[in-house]
Amino acid sequence: MATDYLAGGQPFLLPAGRRGALLIHGFTGFPRDMRPVGEALQAAGLTALGVRLPGHGTQVDDLLRNHWEDWYQAVLDGYHILSGMCDDVVAIGLSMGGVLALRLAVERSVRKVVTMSAPSVLHLNQLDWRAQNMRLISPFLPAVPKSYEGEPPPDVYPVFPTLAVAQFFDLLQATDPYLPRVQVPTLIVHSRADDFIKPENANYYNLRLINSPHELFWLEQSEHVVTTSVEQAVLLERVMEFVTRDA
């Protein structure tokens, strides 16, 4: 049976050269969030594959059927597809996608990593008691509404299902021990204006990636989804410079 995608919910492949880029969207996000990066990479001669994490890009109730390992398996599947087409692969992730990209860099051969607006266990620790007990409160609070000015825009998930949030937090905790094992060059991108995943998370990664030759790049005005925000041109230029640099 064909999958009914919301607009921009489909995975995408933008073929170009023998270097590949695996693009991973965030929690409750869509592959379309990564398409501007993919198009810039394709123009620079890289083949870009934007994966769709299970439960995303369709309907929000689909998230209730997924474990975080299902999301990671989709990343692995994308990696194997891309590595079959390309000589090497960089992993680029937005928000939760950045966490998945770092995990991939430990378990597979990845040339470089870019994280954008990535959360960490610090994010979980900054939240109140409800976040620490998502599974317990889920029968009474099945979903948490997202905050929008006015009506939610079309073709988005308007809520965070609490059981899925618990899986998201499990991923953060399961991946944190991997961070000192990342050895490839990493670009950590974050906006100082991100009021969803606080900038302190980028500083946390800066401290934890002790064996990765990493760089920290700050945006100043962008919202959490930096790939479509006001500093998109600055972001794309910096990411392209990092990815295409040989060193």
C-alpha positions, 0 to 999 in steps of 0.5 A: 500500500502506498504511503500517504505523505504530507507535503515534503514528507518524502525522502529524496535523492539528488544525484551528482558526484562520487562523494555523498551526503546523508541528510537527517531531519529532526524529531517531528520534522520532515525531509523537506527541512533538509532539502535546501542543504541537499540542493546546495550540496548537489550544486557543489558536486555531492550526491545528497540523500535525505532520509525519512525517519519512521513515523515522520512526514505522514500523520502524527499517530504514526510516531506512536509505533516507533522506537528510537532504534527504528529511527536509527535503522532508517539512518543506517539504511540510508547510509548503506544506499549512499555508500553503495553509490559514493566513495565516501559519506558525510552525515549532516543532521538537524536537531535530533538528526544531528544526534543520529549522525554522531551515533552513525559516525561511531558505528560506520565509516563517515568522513565528516559530521555536521550537527545543526541545533542538536539537543543533548542530555543537557536539554533533558536535564534542563526540563521539568519533572514532566519530561523525566516521566513521559511514560508515566504521564502519557495515559493522562497526557497523550500529546503536548501541543506545539506553540504557534501564533494562531493556527498551526501551519498546514502539513506539520505535526501540531503536537509532540506525542508523549510516548514518542518524546520518551523515545527521543529522550532515550536516544539522547541518553543512549548516544551520550556515551558515544560522544567521546568516541567520535573521531572524525571532523565535526561542525557544530552549528547552533543559533544563539536565538534558538529558544527550543534547544538552548545554545548551551547544548552546543557548548556541551557538545564542544566539551564532549567531542574530545576526540573529534577535531571539531569546530563550533559555528554560531548563528545569531538570529535563526530559529531552531530549524536553521535550514529554513530560517533567516540566516540560511545563506550564511549557514549553507556557505559555512556547511559547504565550506566545511564539507568540501574542505579536504582537511 
